[in-house]
Amino acid sequence: MRKWIPLVAICLGSLLFLIDTTAVTVALPDIGRSFAAPLSGLQWVLTVYTLVLAVLMLPAGSIADRYGHRKVYLAGLGVFLAASFVCGVAPGIEVLIAARGVQAVGGAAMAVTTFALIGSCYSGRDRGVAMGIWGAVNGLAAAAGPMLGGVLTQFWSWRAIFLINLPLVVLTVVATLRIRSADGNRDKKFDLFGLIGLFRGSSFNAIMVCTGVSASVFACLVYSSVWLQSTLGLGPVRAGLALVPLALSIFVTSTLAGRLLHDVTPRIMISAGLLLAGAGCALQAGLDESSTTVSILAGLVVTGVGVGLVMPSMGGALLGSVAPERFGIAVGAMTTCRQLGQSVGVAVLGLVYESGVSPADGLNLVYLTAAVAGFVSSVLGFLLIRKTVGAGV
């Protein structure tokens, strides 16, 4: 069991990073009431976090390759801990926004090193299992984050979303100290041309595109949540519970898929996963005035199975396509694509949603658009990701 302690530390960090990305969304109304803050200020509570993440992902990956992934991970945890405390006790909206920006600095360091640590701590079949569990935790956190935020906000306070991080970060640090990870290369500078070598290969580009598209599928959750609350009249907690089938199917599928990565080429699993994710979105379409949470149940499960296949498979493909000394910057590129995919997805699908004549009609268009994107990227991944990619798993 001792060999899985590093995975516990890695998964806890991913959990913290993702929950603080999504859970805050449902707490915005309460934050606004606490500070009598305008909508423009509330938007920055979210925007500053994603903006700093997008800017720092690649530099953080390069720094991790230079100074060592464990050291940068620990440093990121320290920054995240301090910023979370300030967020939790912030006396005003300005302090909260500033602390969120600092929190994202720690989050960037955590995001690019968690996956790289899997690559350095595990190999062979163990690496596949580790990536499957890591993917399961990521999917569960992304889908369940809004529900957790709703529970904490409704039964305690929005401040609890940040203060609950403190004991979890301490536990993560203790587990991380047990990780044995090689030191980085301190003579290594930020290699812009090396990064452009990475993008020269069709496989790496296909992985980045598929990462962005799979992240945009999660953008559907924003408008599903809007429909569940505004049209069906569900509260944040009940709306979150309605999305639990998605989270559970991701968790179960990712855990099982990780065991197959050593035997099945990642391009097959990535293509199949994207195809299923698109099919799940298509199944959720067809809503009308009589629709209920049951109407989207089958689609949520199929989408979850697809995403559960994609997440660990994408990791296996990435580790098999780059040298170990470039894990950090490669993960930084993938995480940046994921952030951009989710941000662009929210914006584009927002326009699609608003073009509907009714909330149900708008959500149908959102699901169909996401379905088309899933189908197209499935074909792209199958054609461009080489069979040999993922051999490192």
N, C-alpha and C positions, 0 to 999 in steps of 0.2 A: 504493500500500500504506500510505502514511502515514496516510490517513484512518481506517484500521482499528486504529491503535495505541490510541485510547481504548477500543475494544471489547475489546482484549486486557487492559487494566487492569480494565475492568468485569467481565469473565468470570473473571479471576483472583481478584478479591475475592469474587465469588459462590461460586467453587469453595472458597475458604478457609472462608467462613461455613458452607456446607452440610456440608462434610466434617467440620468440628468439631462439627456438630450430630448427625451419625449415626455417625461412626467410633468414638466413645468407647464406644458401647454394647457392642461385642464385647470391649473391653478391661477392662470392669468386674471380671471375676474376677481378672485379674492385678493390678489396682490394689488389690483387697481383700487379696490375699495379700501384696503389698508392704508395706502399712500395718497388716495385721491388723485391718482395718476391718470393722465390722458392716454388715449390709445396709442399715440406716437411713442410715448415712453414705454408702454407695455410691449410694443413690438420689438423694441431694442433689447428687452430681456432675453428674447429668443434669438434675434438677429446677431447680436454681438457674439454669442456663443458659437453659432455656426460660421460666422465670418472669420473669427480668429482661428477656428479649427481648419477651415479651408486654406488660410494663408500659411499656417505653421506645419501642416502635415509633412510636406517634402523636406523642409529644413530639419524638423524633428527626426525624421527617418535618417537623414545624413548624419546628424549628431549622434544618434544611437549606434550607427555603424562605426563611428569614430571612437566613442568613449565606452561602448559596451551597452548592450540592451538592458541588462539588469540594473545598471547604475542609472540609466536614463528613466527606466520604469519607476525606480524608487524615488527619484527626484520629482517625477511627474505626480506620484502619489502624495508627496509632501506638499507640493503646490496646490493640488486638488483639495487636500485636507484643510489647509489654511483658508483657501478661498471659499470652501463650503461653509466654514464657520462664520465668515464675514457675511455670506449670503443669508445665513440663518438668523443673524442678529441685525441685519441692515436696518438703519433708522429711516432710510428714505430710498426713493426709486433710483436716485443717482448712484448711491453707494452700491445698491443691488446690481445695477448694470455694470459698474466697474468691476465688482467682484466676479460677476459672470464671465467677463472678459479674461480675468486672471484664471478662473476655473478652467476655461477652455485651453489655456496654455498648458496646464497640467494634463487635461484631457487629451491634447494632441500627443504629448509624450507617451501617455498610457496606450492610446489607440494604435500607434505605429510599432510599439514594442511587444504588446501582448502576443500578436501573431508571430512575430519574429522569434520570440522566446520559445514558442512551440517548435519552430523549426530547429532551434539549437538544442533543445532539451530532449526531443524525441526523434526517433527514426524508425523506418520500416513500418510494421503493422501498428506499433504503438503510436506512431505519428498520425496514422489514419484515425485511430480511435480517439486520440486527443483532439484532432481537428473536428471530428464529429460532435464530441461533447461541447467544444468551444462554439461551434456553429449553432448547436441546440440552445446554449445559454444566450447567445447573441439574438437569435430569433425570438426566444421567450422574453428577453428583456425589452426588445423593440416593440413587441406586440402588447406586453403586459404593463409597460411603463405608464401609459395614460391611466390604466385602471388603478395602479398603485398610487399615482399622483392624486386621483380622485378620492381614494380611501383616506389617505393622509390628510388631504385638504378638508374633506367633509367631517371627519371625526376628530381631527386635532387642529392643524393649522398648515398653511402653505409653507411655513418655516420648517416644518418637519421633513419636507422633501430634501432639504439641504442638511439639516442636523443629523438625520439618520445616517448620513455618509460617514460621520466621525468614527463610530465604533467599527464600521465595515472597513474603512481605510486602514485603521490600526491592525485589524485582523489580516488584511491583505499584505501589509508590510511585514508582519511576523512570518507569514507563509513565504513571501518573496525572499527573505533572508536565507531560506533553505535552498534556494535555486543556485546551482553551480552553472555559471554562464561564462563563456570566454570573453576576455577583454577585447575592446574594439581596437582599431588601428588608428592611433592618435596622429600619425603622419598623413592620414587621409583627409583631403579637403572635400568640399562640396563639388562633386563631379558632374557638371552640367552636361558635358559631352557623353559621359557614361550613362546618364539618364536618357539622353537622346539615343544611345545604343539599344537600350531597353525597348524604346518605342519603334525601333527599326524593324523588329520582328512582327510578323502578322499574328503570331500566337499571343504575344503580350498585348498587342492592340485589341485583339478579340476579347481577351480576358478583361481588359479595362472597360470595353463597351458593354460586355455582359454584366459586369459589376454595376455599372451605372444604371442599366435597364432594370436589373433585379432590384436595385434600391428604389427605383421609381415606382415599382409595384407597391411598396409600402406607403407611397403617397396616397394611394387609394384609401388607406385607413383614416386619413384626415377627413375625407368627405363621407366615408361610411359613418364615422363618429358624428359628423354634423347632421347627417340624415337620421341617425338613431336618436339624437337628442332633440333636434329641432322639429322633426316630422313625427316621430313616434313618441316624443315626450319623455324619453328615458333620462335619468340623471347620470352623472359621470360614472358612478359605480356600476349601475346596471348596463350602461353602454359598454363599459370595459368588459363586463362579464359576457356580453354578447359576442365579443371578439376572442374569448378564451379558446374556442375550438381551433382557431387559427394558430394561437400560441402553442397549444398542446400538440397539434399535428406537426408543427415545425420542430418542436423539441424531440418528439419520438422519431421522426424521420431522420433528422440530423444525427442523432445518436446511433441509429442503425446504419446510416449511409457511411459513417466514418469507418466502419468495419469492412466496407467494400472497396475503399480507395486503393488498397494495396493490390487488388485483383482486377478492378475495372478501370479503364482509362477515363480520366476526368472529363474529357470532352463529351463522352457519351452521357455521363451523369449530369453535366452542365446543360447540355441540349435537352435532355429529357426533363430536367427540372424546370427550365424556362418554358418548355412546351406545356407542362402541367400547370405552372403558375398562370400562363395566359389562358389556359382552358378553365381554370378556376375563376378567373376574372369574368370570362364569358358566361359561366354558369350563374354568376351573381347578377347578371343583367336580367331584364324582364320584370322589374319592379313596377307596381302600380299603387293606387290608393289603399288597397286591401292588404298590402304586403306587411309582413312582420319580421321579427328577427329570424324566424325559421326559414324565411325566403332566401336568405343568404348563407345558410348553414352549410349546405353541400359545397358551394363555391369556396367558402372560407377553408374548409378541410382540404379540398384539392389544391388550392393556392398554397396552403401551408405545407403540404407534401412536396410541392414543386420547389418552394423556397428552401425547405429542409434538405433537399438534394443539392441545390445550388451552392449553399454557403460553405460546407466543408469541401466540396469538389473544387470550388474556385480557389480555395486555399491550397489544395493539393496541386492544382495546375500552376499557381504562382510560384510555389516553392520548387517545382520541377523545371521552371523556365528561367530562373536566375541563379547566380552563384551565391553561396552562403554569405559572403562579405557584402552583398548588396541587398540582403533581406530587408534591412531597415528602410532604405529609400524605395524599394519596390513596394513594400507594404504601405509606405507613405503615399505613393502614387495610387495604389488601389483604394486606400481610404479616402483620398481626395476625390476620386471618381465616384465613390459611394456617396459622399456628401453632396457633390454636384448633382448626381443623379436624383437624389431625394429632393434637393432644392428646386431643380428644374422641373421635376415631376410634379411637385406641389403647385408651382406656378402655372405650368401648362394645363394640368388637369383642373386647376381652378377656373381657367378660362372655359374649358369644356363644360364644367359643372354649371357655370353661370349661363351657358348657352341653352340649357334645357328650359322648357316651358313650365316645369314643375320640379321640386326637389328630387322626386323619384326619377323623372326623365333625365335630369342632369346627372344623377348617379349612374343611370344606365349607360349614358354616353361615356362617363369616366371609365367604367368597367370595360366597355368595348374598346376604347382607345388603349387601355393597358393590355388588353388581350392581344391586340394587333402587335403592340411593341414586344410582348413576350414571344409570339410566334416568329416574328422577324429575327429577333436576337437568337432564338433557338437555332434557326437555320444558319445564321452567321457563325455562331459558336461551333457548330458541327463542321462547317466547311473550313474555318480558319485555324482552329486550335488543333495543333498536330497531335497525332496519336502518341508520340513519345513524351509529350508534356505530362508531367505528373510522375515521371519515373522516380523522382526523388522521394515520393511517398513510400 
